[in-house]
Structures are given as C-alpha cells and as structure tokens.
Amino acid sequence: TVRTMRPILEMLGIEHHTMTRLDEAHFIVDRTIKQAYLTQAPAALILSPLLTGERT
C-alpha cells in the first residue's frame, strides 16, 4: 500500500511522487522521467487510491 511504500522509498533514498489527479499525471510523469534520466537515479511513481478508485 501507499502507506508502506513511502517510508521504504525514503529509507532507500529513492525520489518518489504520488499522483492524485489525472490532470496532473502527464506533468508529474514527464518531470519524474526526465529527472531520473538526467540524474541517473531511480524514481518511483505512486498512484493514489484517489486516482485508481481503489478503496483503502
């Protein structure tokens, strides 16, 4: 779940972004991919239950 992923990603030093709105998805994905490519560092995208419709 999102609650367990964030602390693990932070502990590993992996940049991460949570997407909560569809209208922001393209911007967040584009920026995250560019940042990961330019820095050669891993990055993670977390899809919020608000976006996926999943119940928590």
Stockholm file with secondary structure:
# STOCKHOLM 1.0

chainA/1-56         TVRTMRPILEMLGIEHHTMTRLDEAHFIVDRTIKQAYLTQAPAALILSPLLTGERT
#=GR chainA/1-56 SS CHHHHHHHHHHTTCEEEEECCHHHHHHHHHHHHHHHHHHTCCEEEEECHHHHCCCC
#=GC SS_cons        CHHHHHHHHHHTTCEEEEECCHHHHHHHHHHHHHHHHHHTCCEEEEECHHHHCCCC
//
